Amino acid sequence: MTFRFPHAVHPLLRAALLSGAALVGQGAVCAVATSPFMAGASQAAPLATSADRALQATLPNGLRVVIVPDRLAPVVTTELNYLVGSAEAPDGFPGTAHALEHMMFRGSDGLDKDQLAALGARLGGSYNADTTEDVTQYFYTAPAEDLDVTLRIEALRMNGLTLSQADWDKERGAIEQEVSRDLSSPAYRYISQLQSILFQDTPYAHDALGTRPSFDKTDAKLLRDFYEKWYAPNNAILVIAGDVDPQATLEKVKSIFGAIPRKTLPERKPVSPAPAPARTLSFPTDYPIGFATIAFPMPGLTAKEFAAADILSDVLASQRGALYQLGPTGKALFASFEFAPKKQTGFGLALAGFPKGGDSNKALGYMRDVLADIRQHGVPADLVEAAKRKEIAQLGFTANSVSGLAESWSQALAFKGLSAPDDMIAAYNAVTPEAVNALAQKLLDPARAVTAILTPENSGKPVAGGGFGGAESFASAPDKPVKLPDWAEAALKKLDVPPPALAPVVSTLPNGLTLIVHPAHVSQTVEVNGMVRGNSDLQEPKGKEGVADITETLFSYGTTSHDRLAFRKALDEVPAWESAGAGFSLRVPSSKFAEGMALLAENELHPAFPEQYFQIVRQQTAQEQEGQLQSPGYLFDRAVEAAISPPHDPTLRQATPQTIMALKLDDVHAYYKAAWRPDLTTIVVTGDVTPEQAREVVEKTFGGWAAEGPKPQVDLPTRPDSKTSRANVPDKSNVQDTVILPESLGLTAANPDHFFLTLGNEVLGGGFSSRLYRDLRVKTGYVYSVSSSFEWGRTRGAYSVSYGADPDKVGPAREAAMRDIKAMQTAPVTDDELVLAKSALLRSLPLARASLGAIAGEYLHLTQLGLPLNTPDIAARKYYDATAADVQAAFRKWVRPADLAEIVKGPSPHW
């Protein structure tokens, strides 16, 4: 199911409703999930029609292996799925699977935790894990040449995990910080309580996160017992996707995993929830708007009715459907439907947004009326056929992402019990409108619905204070260099500059539009991504703040040739996935490229901006903004911006309900005319297309677009160095503090020093092996996650450290971070750290091209910064040649520890 939340929806709620995977790795270590399929099977990476290319085998010890070649980039993803999750946790210990997932990164026989962290850094890829109710997944994306290393890591963890009590004692602090973080999310608390009601008296009644009391009772013996019972080759599915030779890879898997013995597996707990009586819940939130929701039990991923349920959810969420129509008619800020299938059961969720202080009962009433009408009279047959057509068409896009291809096979085999992702084609084709209507009549039963109201609360006034200055400049000596196992040292010891990436074909149309074409014939699809370079902080006229948001929203309300519903129908018939605005996109089968581009250009160049919908959108935007101005998240972001920018900086402009309600439709037309110009526009076309075909279609659809008047100013002015300050933004819904230590930098993207800072930041905050991760997470358990980052644009830059911690740990974590930052300036990084950082960055460069979306995103980002498209190749040489002295000099020149501000959102920290 495909669904786009409107821009006003708080990202935490979106994350809770659309994801649900517990991630571990790359400096974030694990966050638990309710399910990786929160938005339905098609919400994840589209499934591949790749069964003919795949090699499947089962080793004598029971390990199932799937190898799917994809030549998009010299990259490989391994995804090891253990068929066990929180549903099999011992009674009273709901987070056992999650805790074990953490401990899988604490070392095993032949590979201790320091070696594992060093390997992860040297591989340069993304490595992580997630825990769900039924499956625990471990995945690596790395250069294809390093496949042997990733396989050996997984084999050692499968057969010889260390699981010492001392390691668990340290890890428990970090995992409890994760619990605090998730309990600080109103959306998480809502979903957790919803599951406890819908799945009462089943293993799904608790999610995979776990609780602090249960972790306090957990010990290494309990974890080892769980590991010995469930972690076995005959309870695992290994998926390998990418630039590999299938037969040679299978032989490699046999040699590495073949000697691991199979085990006798325990009986599994059944999940058969009894229908729950209707209930109503309420939750205060820190979101700028309210949410009214109605949840229903629905089939799981392995149910025979799953395909029909998935199509039903698509129809309910369709932008042509009656539920979505509540937004355009002004009855709700937005409305849609989400499907959250787990392996054995699931739930559906109708949701509508209402303004802060608005009437939630009205939103609920409107949703109930829509669902009751659908239950009684059924859904339009043409929406059923459109949903089937789009679900099947999406199957062709997975090869456009190496990791997406691996995930689609994991979903099909580990969660759905299929033999290949393609098996869903027949299931979707068999769905009829009659089957969908019968399912709607059965499932949308108000007597089984759980209703919830999530109501926004004010933040409270931010508390400011003087800057904290900095800790004394003393630092512990770096840990001793890590000696890798011989098999890893041999594979990773050589440091090479990757070969230059194949250059795209770049041209400029007569009207000034830049076209970038990157052919990649890995699927019969084309993806288009575009950008109109601009900056609303500079381009919105004084007194017209908010006009940019309204203009962006109105793109979804039709064109001068098609009204909203007709345009959506035209997209469904192609089928194509399209969005318009300052950033625009298109995904379409390659045979329909010209048709899809014609619709994209129609929307981008000829938006209707209808008066009727302008009145509704203006009112909704004003209502949303009124809540936004009082929400903790907004006040937090604004406090961060205010800490690094001078008074009256353009970035500190803000719309108010009053400025928004004073806007006229003429203001929208004037803003669009001034800001949308071909000479500020870049279009990137990737996929199954030639440069000549792309140029011909783009010229036909966008070539007649003409710019009027002089180019607007879109680059922010330079700003002075910020000074230290401190602020606390209250957030009553949080039990954990979110902390940012930011400062402005005079560094711009054009300054080559940013290469040395990037290299140094890999040492300081670049993942499991970084100094910040080691000192704030591994050694002390102060935080669950920590990161540091540089940002630079054409005219200004910034630096920040971010982490989440309990209030009593905010201060100690800050002091530890300050020591690590100052150590980067007072002494050169060690040779071992420098080699590790170089290896990570050099190996990561090809990985940035492991999906068509990533390739397009990189081109657009470089265009936005005014940098050449071969900047990654320039970076590779800079990284390779850099010295420890270069890194130290850059940190001493640009980073100012004493000027770092401290902005905290949540409970008052123990400063």
Sequence and secondary structure as in RCSB ss.txt:
>XXXX:A:sequence
MTFRFPHAVHPLLRAALLSGAALVGQGAVCAVATSPFMAGASQAAPLATSADRALQATLPNGLRVVIVPDRLAPV
VTTELNYLVGSAEAPDGFPGTAHALEHMMFRGSDGLDKDQLAALGARLGGSYNADTTEDVTQYFYTAPAEDLDVT
LRIEALRMNGLTLSQADWDKERGAIEQEVSRDLSSPAYRYISQLQSILFQDTPYAHDALGTRPSFDKTDAKLLRD
FYEKWYAPNNAILVIAGDVDPQATLEKVKSIFGAIPRKTLPERKPVSPAPAPARTLSFPTDYPIGFATIAFPMPG
LTAKEFAAADILSDVLASQRGALYQLGPTGKALFASFEFAPKKQTGFGLALAGFPKGGDSNKALGYMRDVLADIR
QHGVPADLVEAAKRKEIAQLGFTANSVSGLAESWSQALAFKGLSAPDDMIAAYNAVTPEAVNALAQKLLDPARAV
TAILTPENSGKPVAGGGFGGAESFASAPDKPVKLPDWAEAALKKLDVPPPALAPVVSTLPNGLTLIVHPAHVSQT
VEVNGMVRGNSDLQEPKGKEGVADITETLFSYGTTSHDRLAFRKALDEVPAWESAGAGFSLRVPSSKFAEGMALL
AENELHPAFPEQYFQIVRQQTAQEQEGQLQSPGYLFDRAVEAAISPPHDPTLRQATPQTIMALKLDDVHAYYKAA
WRPDLTTIVVTGDVTPEQAREVVEKTFGGWAAEGPKPQVDLPTRPDSKTSRANVPDKSNVQDTVILPESLGLTAA
NPDHFFLTLGNEVLGGGFSSRLYRDLRVKTGYVYSVSSSFEWGRTRGAYSVSYGADPDKVGPAREAAMRDIKAMQ
TAPVTDDELVLAKSALLRSLPLARASLGAIAGEYLHLTQLGLPLNTPDIAARKYYDATAADVQAAFRKWVRPADL
AEIVKGPSPHW
>XXXX:A:secstr
      TTS HHHHHHHH       TTS     S TTTT GGGSS     TTT EEEE TTS EEEEEE  SSSE
EEEEEEES  GGGS TT TTHHHHHHHHTTSEETTEEHHHHHHHHHHH SEEEEEE SS EEEEEEEEGGGHHHH
HHHHHHHHH B   HHHHHHHHHHHHHHHHHHHT HHHHHHHHHHHHHTTTSGGGS SS  HHHHHH  HHHHHH
HHHHH SGGGEEEEEEES  HHHHHHHHHHHHTTS                  EEEEEEESSSSEEEEEEEEE  
TTSTTHHHHHHHHHHHH TTSTTGGGTTTTSSSEEEEEEEE SS EEEEEEEEE TTS HHHHHHHHHHHHHHHH
HH   HHHHHHHHHHHHHHGGGGGGBHHHHHHHHHIIIIIS  SSTTHHHHHHHT  HHHHHHHHHHH  GGG E
EEEEEE      EEEE      S            HHHHHHH            EEEE TTS EEEEEE TTSSE
EEEEEEE   HHHHS TT TTHHHHHHHHGGG BSSS HHHHHHHHHHTT EEE SSEEEEEEEGGGHHHHHHHH
HHHHHSB   HHHHHHHHHHHHHHHHHHTT HHHHHHHHHHHHHS TT GGG    HHHHHT  HHHHHHHHHHH
  GGGEEEEEEES  HHHHHHHHHHHHTT    SS    S         EEEEE  TT SSEEEEEEEEE   TT
 THHHHHHHHHHHHHSSTTSHHHIIIIITT   S EEEEEEE SS EEEEEEEEE GGGHHHHHHHHHHHHHHHH
HS   HHHHHHHHHHHHHHHHHTTSBHHHHHHHHHHHHHHT  TTHHHHHHHHHHH  HHHHHHHHHHH  GGG 
 EEEESS    
